[in-house]
Amino acid sequence: MILKDEKQDRELLVEYGRKLLACGLVQGTWGNISVRLDDKYMLTTPSGLDYDRVTPGDMVKVEIKTLKYEGDIKPTSERELHGRVYSARPEIGAVIHTHSKYCSIFAAARMPLEVEDPELAADIGNVLKIADYGLPGTSKLAKNTAKALGSATGCIMANHGMLCCGPDIEKAFDICGKIEEAARMYVDSRWER
């Protein structure tokens, strides 16, 4: 049985997955989103399904601590990454991981993102740390990323992408866009014309 709030959260994951796709923050099946249901459970996007085709019923209920999931649909391979954030940060209600264009430049360079615009820095911090590399879907990646994130709103994942979080999906999405904008501004300001 799906509770009313869980139904709404499933719909929000579909909605914001499509928004990430429309804004160019994800491509195809890359990236993943989750929302915290309560202290025990999170909902995650499924593994390998396009954001433009996914339905609320495709979202996967996962135990935050054990990473066990309900049903036959496999959750994102990065569920441990999401679970670690929720375990360490009780105030966090949503996590977004993307391979967005400009943040991926910093990920490939293994370079922290210095946020030069004061208005963006006020929302996302002055520097987004770089997490040490770990293979996708591994405990090493989850541990390294959670460590780099610390108490911040986001971080860059070496050779991988970026991760951000917020108290709810709306705020996490806003932060995601602002981090990508900060990365774009940094790159553009150094491009020789």
C-alpha positions, 0 to 999 in steps of 0.5 A: 500500500502506498501512503498519500505522502509517498504517492506525492513524493513519487510524483515529485520525483517524476516531475523533477526528473523531467525538469532536470532533463529539460534543463540539460542537467541530466542526459538519458538515464544518467544521474539519480534523485531521491527523497527522504520518506522518514527516518527509515526509508527513502524513495529513489529513481530506478536504475536504467529508465529514461526520465521522460518515460519513468512513472510514479510507480517506477520509483523504488522504496529503499531502506536508508541503512540496509539499502534493501528495497521493495518490489522488482524494480531495481533502484539506482546503483548510487542508492548507498550514496543517497543513504549515506547523506540521509544517515549523516544529515537528518535535515536533508530531505532530497538528494540529486546526483547529476553529470551536468555539463559544466560540473563534469568539467570540474569532475574531470579536472578533479578540481574544486569549484570556487564560486565567484558570484557573491549571490550564488555563493550566498546560496551554495557556499564559496567552494564546493569540495572535490570528492576523492575518486571511487568507481560508480555504485561502490561504497568507496564512492559513497563514502568519499562523496559524503565526506567531501559534502560534509555540511555543505549543499553540494560537492564535485565527484572526481571523474564522475559528476556532482551531488547536491542536497536540500531540505526538500526536492524543490530546494535541492533542484534550485541548488543543483541549477545554481551549482551548474551556473556557478561552474558555467560562470567560472569556465566562461570567465576563463575562456579566451575569446 
